[in-house]
Amino acid sequence: MAVKKSDLYSSLWASCDELRGGMDASQYKDYVLFMLFIKYVSDKYGNSDDLEPPIIIPEGASFEDMVALKGNPNIGDLINTQVIQPLVEANEMLARTDFPDFNDPNKLGEGNDRVQRLTNLIAIFERQDLNFAKNRADHDDILGDAYEYLMRHFASESGKSKGQFYTPSEVSRIIAKVIGISAKNTVAGTTAYDPTCGSGSLLLKVAAEAGKRITLEGQEKDVTTAGLARMNMILHDFPTAKIIAGNTLTNPKFLEGQRLRTYDYVVANPPFSDKAWSTGFSYDDDGAITDRHNRFEWGAPPKKQGDYAYLLHIIRSIKSTGKAACILPHGVLFRGNAEADLREALIKSGYLKAIIGLPPNLFYGTGIPACIVVLDKENATARRGIFMIDASKGFRKDGAKNRLREQDIHRIVDTFRKGSDVAGYARMVPFDEIADPRNAFNLNLARYIDTSEPEDIHEIDAHLQGGIPKRDIDALAGWWEVMPGLRGELFSDLRPNYLSLTRPTGEVKAAIEEHAEFQAFTTAASGTFAACQAPLRLGVPGRMRLVGPSGPEISRKS
């Protein structure tokens, strides 16, 4: 029997309660996530018969060996030396810095307090209903879901300083879809890279979208977060993914000789407007940056504004046929001075394929709105415009934050793939319009997409003399095409351009439901959905047929 997510989540939060004492979320998350990791790999691979298991569990370094340490006065030191250290030495993808110090008196207390706290923590994961050995071996998402569940809550509790390790999964899903990776265009040698990988969620979403085993590589400035990403990769059955700690801008780790390695796909959620990005770079008298990787040939980004520095690194890291998507603050679309020159060079290069404006307050640590910048080198020379989507109004409230709904994600991805104009939502904006002196390469979405709500028109004559404006009823033309007789049943002429109901308002609903045309429509619609659901219940992809002579119009208005 597989582990239930509800059981897992309740256990994780019980362990949080056990630890949270004098620590904030940014500290106790390391202990909780390590316990989740060691329990999972011990159950999964502790007695593996594989010649090359994804991870080696040395003798004496499993979760069961941690259980044997419960109550031991030296439990913290023994976990460090007999469990963590042998695990690191046996697996080159792991580092000691990936794991917390289980003997830290400042975080775990001293003496018997520490012993009791660690004993209780181990006991929580000792429950039989958390036996991961019984879960399926391939693409086991339950642990990934648990990781994201914890990261989301840790990011929320940690606040501004510690939210950098989590990209909302809804945004990660959009990025993975708009870069165009799929099983059809993926081969064994396909590569994906994240220069600011955080916990690795973006890379994992790309891998999931690929549907095949691909090469994943990522760099993360924060040492602890890089360790988190390595564990996350193992838990998602990507033990060969390469995650390296270090500063991507001043010390990029993924090189081919002296040149930056290039990739088929690059994704990133770099720190917004990083004010310290230029630390370690030198400038000449003209303000140009000395960079042996030639990332700043279009010009130097502002010293205290790092958004274009990361974007230029991404561009340099894409193959000549590669694609990329990067989350950036809206300021990159319109800020002036050095960034205006860089933006103009980017537009003229043809690399910029699309801009997707997101709702505000999606990310932990900042409430400012962000956008997804989509790059495509392959078709750069043929590109004649930039596809813009303003999705800023599609979201739901979730506590103090906003969240994208499934319908919001679907609309963004579907609109992007079709590339068609949608009034008030999306436009293919030609380069000539962007380069026009009135716009001067400013990419602020509001210049090109009018998202203002139409004014609610009040009919003074209707207010004074009664009646329903005929144009309001005409606006429901899609419905009247399907049910033409229903309109005549409900409305009659009152005076020129005004109608009146043929019955009291309390009887309108029943009149509609009892009308033969409405009943025929609902029967046909129910049959269509039933036909769609039947193959899905059997695990066979189904195809839905639109109902009615104006199906698309009905769908839009309903």
C-alpha positions as CSV (number, residue, x, y, z in Angstrom):
1,M,0.0,0.0,0.0
2,A,1.4,3.4,-1.0
3,V,2.0,6.2,1.4
4,K,-0.9,8.6,1.5
5,K,0.0,12.3,1.0
6,S,-2.2,13.3,3.9
7,D,-0.2,11.0,6.2
8,L,3.1,12.3,5.0
9,Y,2.1,15.9,5.3
10,S,0.8,15.5,8.8
11,S,4.0,13.7,9.8
12,L,6.1,16.5,8.3
13,W,4.3,19.2,10.2
14,A,4.4,17.2,13.4
15,S,8.2,17.2,13.0
16,C,8.1,20.9,12.4
17,D,6.2,21.4,15.6
18,E,8.8,19.2,17.4
19,L,11.6,21.4,16.1
20,R,10.4,24.9,15.7
21,G,11.2,25.9,19.4
22,G,13.9,28.5,19.1
23,M,14.4,28.2,15.3
24,D,12.7,30.0,12.4
25,A,11.5,28.2,9.4
26,S,14.7,28.8,7.5
27,Q,16.6,26.8,10.1
28,Y,14.3,23.9,11.0
29,K,13.5,23.1,7.4
30,D,17.0,21.7,7.0
31,Y,16.4,19.1,9.7
32,V,12.9,18.2,8.5
33,L,13.9,17.8,4.9
34,F,17.0,15.7,5.8
35,M,14.8,13.3,7.8
36,L,12.5,13.0,4.9
37,F,15.4,12.3,2.6
38,I,17.2,9.7,4.8
39,K,13.9,7.9,5.4
40,Y,13.1,7.8,1.7
41,V,16.5,6.6,0.4
42,S,16.8,4.1,3.3
43,D,13.4,2.5,2.5
44,K,14.0,2.7,-1.3
45,Y,17.6,1.7,-1.7
46,G,18.8,0.4,1.7
47,N,18.5,-3.2,0.6
48,S,18.7,-2.7,-3.1
49,D,19.9,-5.5,-5.4
50,D,20.7,-3.0,-8.2
51,L,24.3,-3.2,-9.4
52,E,24.2,0.6,-9.6
53,P,21.6,2.0,-7.3
54,P,20.9,5.8,-7.6
55,I,22.3,6.3,-4.1
56,I,24.5,4.0,-1.9
57,I,23.4,3.6,1.8
58,P,26.6,2.5,3.7
59,E,26.2,-0.1,6.4
60,G,25.4,1.7,9.7
61,A,24.1,4.9,7.9
62,S,20.5,4.1,7.3
63,F,17.3,5.4,8.9
64,E,17.1,2.2,11.0
65,D,20.6,3.0,12.4
66,M,19.2,6.4,13.4
67,V,16.3,4.6,15.1
68,A,18.9,2.6,17.2
69,L,20.3,5.9,18.4
70,K,17.1,7.1,20.1
71,G,17.8,8.1,23.7
72,N,21.6,7.9,23.3
73,P,23.1,10.9,25.1
74,N,25.5,11.4,22.1
75,I,22.7,11.1,19.5
76,G,23.5,14.4,17.7
77,D,27.2,13.7,17.3
78,L,26.5,10.1,16.2
79,I,24.1,11.1,13.5
80,N,26.7,13.5,12.2
81,T,29.6,11.0,12.2
82,Q,27.9,7.6,11.7
83,V,25.1,8.5,9.3
84,I,25.7,11.8,7.5
85,Q,29.4,11.6,7.0
86,P,29.5,8.0,5.6
87,L,26.5,8.8,3.3
88,V,28.4,11.8,1.9
89,E,31.6,9.8,1.4
90,A,29.8,7.0,-0.5
91,N,27.9,9.3,-2.9
92,E,29.9,11.9,-4.8
93,M,26.8,13.9,-5.7
94,L,26.3,14.8,-2.0
95,A,28.3,17.2,0.1
96,R,28.6,17.6,3.9
97,T,27.3,21.2,3.5
98,D,24.0,19.7,2.2
99,F,23.0,18.6,5.6
100,P,22.5,20.4,9.0
101,D,24.5,19.9,12.2
102,F,22.5,17.5,14.4
103,N,24.8,18.4,17.4
104,D,24.2,22.2,17.3
105,P,23.3,23.4,20.8
106,N,22.1,26.8,19.5
107,K,19.4,25.2,17.4
108,L,18.6,21.9,19.1
109,G,19.3,22.8,22.7
110,E,21.7,21.1,25.1
111,G,21.9,17.9,27.1
112,N,18.7,16.0,27.6
113,D,16.6,18.6,25.7
114,R,18.6,17.9,22.5
115,V,18.4,14.1,23.0
116,Q,14.7,14.2,23.6
117,R,14.0,16.5,20.6
118,L,16.0,14.3,18.2
119,T,14.5,11.1,19.6
120,N,11.0,12.4,19.1
121,L,11.9,13.6,15.6
122,I,13.1,10.2,14.6
123,A,10.0,8.5,16.1
124,I,7.7,10.6,13.9
125,F,9.3,9.2,10.7
126,E,9.3,5.7,12.2
127,R,5.6,5.2,11.7
128,Q,4.7,2.2,9.5
129,D,2.4,4.2,7.3
130,L,5.5,6.1,6.1
131,N,7.2,3.1,4.5
132,F,8.4,4.4,1.2
133,A,9.7,0.9,0.2
134,K,6.1,0.1,-0.8
135,N,5.8,3.0,-3.3
136,R,6.3,2.7,-7.0
137,A,10.0,3.1,-8.0
138,D,9.6,5.2,-11.1
139,H,8.7,8.9,-11.2
140,D,7.6,8.8,-7.6
141,D,6.0,12.2,-7.2
142,I,4.8,11.8,-3.6
143,L,8.1,12.9,-2.2
144,G,8.4,15.7,-4.7
145,D,5.0,16.9,-3.8
146,A,6.0,16.7,-0.1
147,Y,9.1,18.7,-0.8
148,E,7.2,21.4,-2.6
149,Y,4.5,21.4,0.1
150,L,7.2,22.1,2.7
151,M,9.1,24.6,0.6
152,R,5.9,26.6,0.0
153,H,5.2,26.8,3.7
154,F,8.8,27.4,4.7
155,A,9.0,30.2,2.2
156,S,5.8,31.7,3.5
157,E,7.1,31.5,7.1
158,S,10.6,32.5,6.3
159,G,9.5,35.8,4.7
160,K,11.5,38.0,2.4
161,S,15.0,36.8,3.3
162,K,14.4,33.0,2.8
163,G,11.8,32.8,0.0
164,Q,14.5,32.5,-2.7
165,F,14.5,28.7,-2.7
166,Y,10.9,28.3,-3.9
167,T,9.3,29.1,-7.3
168,P,5.5,28.5,-7.2
169,S,4.8,25.2,-9.0
170,E,2.2,26.9,-11.2
171,V,4.7,29.3,-12.6
172,S,7.2,26.5,-13.0
173,R,4.7,24.5,-15.0
174,I,4.0,27.5,-17.4
175,I,7.8,27.9,-18.0
176,A,8.3,24.2,-18.7
177,K,5.5,24.3,-21.3
178,V,6.3,27.6,-23.1
179,I,9.9,26.6,-23.8
180,G,8.5,23.9,-26.1
181,I,10.1,20.8,-24.7
182,S,8.2,17.6,-25.2
183,A,8.7,13.8,-25.7
184,K,8.5,14.4,-29.4
185,N,11.6,16.7,-29.6
186,T,13.6,15.2,-26.8
187,V,16.5,12.8,-27.3
188,A,19.0,11.2,-24.9
189,G,21.4,14.1,-25.3
190,T,18.9,16.9,-24.6
191,T,20.2,19.3,-22.0
192,A,18.5,21.7,-19.6
193,Y,20.2,24.3,-17.3
194,D,19.1,26.6,-14.5
195,P,21.8,29.2,-13.5
196,T,20.0,30.1,-10.3
197,C,18.3,26.8,-9.6
198,G,17.2,27.2,-6.0
199,S,15.6,24.0,-4.9
200,G,15.6,22.7,-8.5
201,S,11.8,22.8,-9.0
202,L,12.1,24.5,-12.4
203,L,14.5,21.9,-13.7
204,L,12.3,19.1,-12.5
205,K,9.2,20.6,-14.2
206,V,11.2,20.7,-17.4
207,A,12.2,17.1,-17.0
208,A,8.6,16.1,-16.4
209,E,7.5,17.9,-19.5
210,A,10.2,16.2,-21.5
211,G,8.8,12.8,-20.5
212,K,12.2,11.2,-21.0
213,R,15.6,11.1,-19.2
214,I,17.5,14.3,-20.0
215,T,20.6,15.9,-18.7
216,L,19.9,18.4,-15.9
217,E,22.5,20.9,-14.6
218,G,22.1,23.8,-12.2
219,Q,24.1,26.3,-10.2
220,E,22.9,27.9,-6.9
221,K,24.7,30.6,-4.9
222,D,23.4,29.5,-1.5
223,V,25.3,26.4,-0.3
224,T,22.4,25.0,1.8
225,T,19.9,25.6,-1.0
226,A,22.2,23.8,-3.5
227,G,22.2,20.8,-1.1
228,L,18.4,21.0,-1.0
229,A,18.3,20.8,-4.8
230,R,20.6,17.8,-4.9
231,M,18.4,15.9,-2.4
232,N,15.3,17.0,-4.4
233,M,16.9,15.6,-7.6
234,I,17.5,12.2,-5.9
235,L,14.0,12.1,-4.5
236,H,12.6,12.7,-8.0
237,D,14.7,9.9,-9.4
238,F,17.3,12.2,-11.1
239,P,20.4,11.2,-9.2
240,T,22.7,12.0,-12.1
241,A,21.5,15.7,-12.2
242,K,24.5,17.9,-11.5
243,I,24.0,20.8,-9.0
244,I,27.0,22.9,-8.0
245,A,27.2,25.7,-5.5
246,G,28.7,29.0,-6.5
247,N,28.0,32.5,-7.9
248,T,26.8,32.0,-11.5
249,L,27.8,35.5,-12.6
250,T,31.3,35.8,-11.2
251,N,32.2,32.1,-11.1
252,P,30.1,30.0,-13.5
253,K,30.9,26.4,-13.0
254,F,29.6,24.8,-16.2
255,L,32.2,25.4,-18.8
256,E,33.5,23.8,-22.0
257,G,37.2,24.6,-21.7
258,Q,37.2,28.4,-21.1
259,R,33.8,29.0,-22.7
260,L,30.4,28.8,-21.1
261,R,28.6,25.5,-21.8
262,T,25.5,25.9,-23.9
263,Y,22.2,24.1,-23.6
264,D,19.1,23.2,-25.5
265,Y,16.9,24.7,-22.8
266,V,17.6,27.2,-20.1
267,V,15.1,28.2,-17.3
268,A,15.6,30.6,-14.4
269,N,14.1,32.5,-11.6
270,P,17.0,34.8,-10.6
271,P,16.9,37.1,-7.6
272,F,14.9,40.2,-8.5
273,S,17.0,43.3,-9.1
274,D,20.0,41.9,-7.4
275,K,21.9,44.9,-6.0
276,A,25.1,43.0,-5.3
277,W,25.5,41.2,-8.6
278,S,28.4,43.4,-9.8
279,T,30.6,42.5,-6.8
280,G,33.7,40.8,-8.2
281,F,33.5,42.5,-11.6
282,S,35.8,45.3,-12.7
283,Y,34.9,48.2,-14.9
284,D,37.0,50.2,-17.3
285,D,37.0,54.0,-17.6
286,D,34.1,53.8,-20.2
287,G,32.0,51.8,-17.8
288,A,32.4,48.5,-19.7
289,I,32.7,45.2,-17.7
290,T,35.7,42.9,-18.0
291,D,34.2,39.5,-18.5
292,R,36.1,36.6,-20.0
293,H,32.9,34.9,-21.1
294,N,31.8,38.0,-23.2
295,R,28.3,38.1,-21.7
296,F,28.1,41.9,-21.7
297,E,29.0,42.7,-25.3
298,W,25.7,44.6,-25.7
299,G,26.7,46.8,-22.7
300,A,27.1,46.8,-18.9
301,P,23.9,46.4,-16.8
302,P,23.5,48.9,-14.0
303,K,25.8,48.2,-11.0
304,K,22.9,48.0,-8.6
305,Q,20.3,46.3,-10.9
306,G,21.2,42.8,-11.8
307,D,18.2,41.6,-13.9
308,Y,19.9,42.1,-17.3
309,A,23.1,40.6,-16.0
310,Y,21.3,37.3,-15.4
311,L,19.4,37.6,-18.7
312,L,22.6,38.1,-20.7
313,H,24.2,35.1,-19.0
314,I,21.2,33.0,-20.0
315,I,21.4,34.2,-23.6
316,R,25.1,33.3,-23.7
317,S,24.2,29.8,-22.3
318,I,21.7,28.9,-25.0
319,K,22.7,26.9,-28.1
320,S,22.1,28.4,-31.5
321,T,18.8,26.5,-31.7
322,G,18.1,26.7,-28.0
323,K,15.1,28.1,-26.1
324,A,14.9,29.8,-22.7
325,A,12.4,31.3,-20.2
326,C,13.2,33.5,-17.3
327,I,11.2,35.1,-14.6
328,L,12.0,38.8,-14.2
329,P,10.4,41.9,-12.6
330,H,8.4,44.1,-14.9
331,G,11.0,46.9,-14.6
332,V,13.1,45.1,-17.2
333,L,10.4,46.0,-19.8
334,F,10.6,49.8,-19.4
335,R,13.5,51.1,-17.2
336,G,15.7,53.6,-18.9
337,N,19.4,54.5,-19.2
338,A,21.7,51.4,-19.6
339,E,18.8,49.0,-19.5
340,A,17.1,50.8,-22.3
341,D,20.1,50.2,-24.5
342,L,20.3,46.6,-23.5
343,R,16.5,46.2,-24.2
344,E,16.9,47.7,-27.6
345,A,19.8,45.3,-28.4
346,L,17.7,42.4,-27.2
347,I,14.8,43.3,-29.4
348,K,16.9,43.8,-32.5
349,S,18.6,40.5,-32.0
350,G,15.3,38.7,-32.6
351,Y,15.9,36.4,-29.6
352,L,12.9,37.7,-27.6
353,K,10.0,35.6,-28.6
354,A,7.4,36.5,-26.0
355,I,6.6,38.3,-22.8
356,I,4.0,36.9,-20.4
357,G,2.9,39.3,-17.7
358,L,2.0,37.6,-14.4
359,P,-0.3,38.7,-11.5
360,P,1.2,40.6,-8.6
361,N,2.1,38.9,-5.3
362,L,2.7,35.4,-6.6
363,F,6.2,35.1,-5.2
364,Y,7.4,34.8,-1.6
365,G,9.5,37.7,-0.5
366,T,8.1,40.3,-2.8
367,G,4.7,41.5,-3.9
368,I,5.8,43.2,-7.1
369,P,4.4,41.8,-10.4
370,A,6.8,39.7,-12.6
371,C,6.9,38.5,-16.1
372,I,8.2,35.5,-18.0
373,V,10.6,36.4,-20.8
374,V,10.7,33.7,-23.5
375,L,13.7,33.5,-25.7
376,D,14.2,31.5,-28.9
377,K,17.5,31.7,-30.9
378,E,16.4,29.2,-33.5
379,N,14.0,31.4,-35.4
380,A,15.6,34.8,-34.4
381,T,16.3,36.0,-37.9
382,A,12.8,35.3,-39.2
383,R,11.1,36.9,-36.2
384,R,9.0,40.0,-37.0
385,G,7.5,40.8,-33.7
386,I,7.1,39.9,-30.0
387,F,4.0,38.0,-28.7
388,M,2.7,39.6,-25.6
389,I,0.3,38.2,-23.0
390,D,-1.1,40.2,-20.1
391,A,-2.3,37.6,-17.6
392,S,-2.1,39.9,-14.6
393,K,-5.8,39.6,-13.8
394,G,-6.1,35.8,-13.7
395,F,-5.6,34.5,-10.2
396,R,-7.2,33.6,-6.9
397,K,-6.4,34.8,-3.4
398,D,-4.7,32.3,-1.1
399,G,-4.1,33.8,2.3
400,A,-1.7,36.7,1.9
401,K,-0.6,35.6,-1.5
402,N,-2.1,35.2,-5.0
403,R,-2.2,31.8,-6.8
404,L,-2.7,30.9,-10.4
405,R,-5.7,28.6,-11.0
406,E,-5.7,25.7,-13.5
407,Q,-7.8,27.8,-15.8
408,D,-5.3,30.6,-15.7
409,I,-2.4,28.3,-16.5
410,H,-4.4,26.7,-19.3
411,R,-5.3,30.0,-20.8
412,I,-1.7,31.3,-20.7
413,V,-0.2,28.2,-22.3
414,D,-3.0,27.7,-24.9
415,T,-2.8,31.4,-26.0
416,F,1.0,31.2,-26.2
417,R,0.9,28.1,-28.3
418,K,-1.7,29.4,-30.7
419,G,0.0,32.8,-31.0
420,S,-3.3,34.5,-31.8
421,D,-4.5,37.9,-30.8
422,V,-7.0,37.9,-28.0
423,A,-8.7,41.3,-27.2
424,G,-7.6,42.7,-23.9
425,Y,-5.2,39.7,-23.3
426,A,-2.7,38.9,-26.0
427,R,-1.2,40.5,-29.1
428,M,1.5,39.8,-31.7
429,V,3.2,43.2,-31.6
430,P,5.3,44.0,-34.7
431,F,8.8,45.3,-34.3
432,D,7.9,48.5,-36.3
433,E,5.4,49.4,-33.6
434,I,7.9,48.7,-30.8
435,A,10.6,50.7,-32.5
436,D,8.3,53.6,-33.3
437,P,9.6,56.8,-31.6
438,R,6.4,57.0,-29.5
439,N,7.3,53.7,-27.9
440,A,11.1,53.8,-28.3
441,F,11.6,50.1,-27.6
442,N,9.6,50.3,-24.3
443,L,8.0,46.9,-23.7
444,N,5.6,47.9,-21.0
445,L,2.6,45.6,-21.7
446,A,0.1,48.4,-21.0
447,R,1.3,50.2,-24.1
448,Y,0.3,47.4,-26.4
449,I,-2.6,45.6,-24.6
450,D,-5.6,47.4,-23.3
451,T,-6.9,45.4,-20.3
452,S,-9.3,48.1,-19.0
453,E,-12.8,46.8,-18.3
454,P,-15.5,48.1,-20.6
455,E,-17.6,50.9,-19.0
456,D,-20.9,49.7,-17.6
457,I,-23.4,51.7,-19.6
458,H,-26.5,52.8,-17.8
459,E,-29.7,53.4,-19.8
460,I,-31.3,56.5,-18.4
461,D,-34.5,55.9,-20.4
462,A,-34.7,52.3,-19.1
463,H,-34.3,53.5,-15.5
464,L,-37.0,56.2,-15.9
465,Q,-39.5,54.4,-18.1
466,G,-38.7,50.7,-17.5
467,G,-37.9,48.0,-20.0
468,I,-34.8,46.0,-20.9
469,P,-32.4,47.5,-23.6
470,K,-32.7,45.3,-26.7
471,R,-28.9,45.5,-27.2
472,D,-28.3,43.8,-23.8
473,I,-30.4,40.8,-25.0
474,D,-28.7,40.9,-28.5
475,A,-25.4,40.5,-26.7
476,L,-26.4,36.9,-25.8
477,A,-26.5,36.0,-29.5
478,G,-24.5,32.8,-29.1
479,W,-27.2,31.4,-26.9
480,W,-30.1,32.5,-29.1
481,E,-28.4,30.7,-32.0
482,V,-28.7,27.4,-30.1
483,M,-32.1,28.2,-28.6
484,P,-33.8,30.6,-31.0
485,G,-37.4,29.9,-29.8
486,L,-36.5,30.6,-26.1
487,R,-35.9,34.3,-26.8
488,G,-39.5,34.7,-28.1
489,E,-40.8,32.9,-25.1
490,L,-39.1,35.2,-22.6
491,F,-39.3,38.6,-24.1
492,S,-41.8,40.8,-26.0
493,D,-41.5,44.3,-27.6
494,L,-42.2,47.1,-25.2
495,R,-41.4,50.1,-27.4
496,P,-38.7,50.7,-30.0
497,N,-35.3,49.3,-28.8
498,Y,-36.7,48.1,-25.5
499,L,-38.1,44.7,-24.4
500,S,-40.1,43.4,-21.4
501,L,-40.3,40.0,-19.8
502,T,-43.3,37.9,-20.6
503,R,-43.6,36.6,-17.1
504,P,-42.6,37.5,-13.5
505,T,-38.9,37.2,-12.8
506,G,-39.5,34.4,-10.3
507,E,-40.8,32.2,-13.1
508,V,-38.0,32.8,-15.6
509,K,-35.7,30.1,-14.4
510,A,-38.4,27.4,-14.5
511,A,-39.4,28.6,-18.0
512,I,-35.9,28.2,-19.3
513,E,-35.4,24.7,-17.7
514,E,-38.7,23.4,-19.0
515,H,-38.2,24.7,-22.6
516,A,-37.7,22.0,-25.2
517,E,-34.7,23.7,-26.8
518,F,-32.9,24.1,-23.5
519,Q,-33.5,20.5,-22.6
520,A,-32.2,19.3,-26.0
521,F,-29.1,21.4,-25.4
522,T,-28.4,20.0,-21.9
523,T,-29.0,16.5,-23.1
524,A,-26.5,16.9,-25.9
525,A,-23.9,18.6,-23.6
526,S,-24.2,15.8,-21.0
527,G,-23.7,13.2,-23.7
528,T,-20.6,14.9,-24.9
529,F,-19.1,15.0,-21.4
530,A,-20.1,11.4,-20.7
531,A,-18.4,10.3,-24.0
532,C,-15.2,12.2,-22.9
533,Q,-15.2,10.8,-19.4
534,A,-15.7,7.1,-20.4
535,P,-12.3,6.6,-22.1
536,L,-10.5,8.6,-19.4
537,R,-11.8,6.2,-16.7
538,L,-10.3,3.4,-18.7
539,G,-7.0,5.3,-19.1
540,V,-7.5,6.0,-22.8
541,P,-7.2,9.6,-24.1
542,G,-10.5,11.0,-25.2
543,R,-11.5,13.7,-27.6
544,M,-14.2,16.3,-26.8
545,R,-16.5,17.6,-29.5
546,L,-18.0,21.0,-29.2
547,V,-21.7,21.1,-28.8
548,G,-24.1,23.3,-30.7
549,P,-23.8,25.4,-33.9
550,S,-21.8,28.1,-32.1
551,G,-19.8,25.9,-29.7
552,P,-16.8,28.2,-29.3
553,E,-19.1,31.2,-28.7
554,I,-21.2,29.3,-26.2
555,S,-18.0,28.1,-24.4
556,R,-16.7,31.7,-24.2
557,K,-19.9,33.1,-22.8
558,S,-20.6,30.3,-20.4
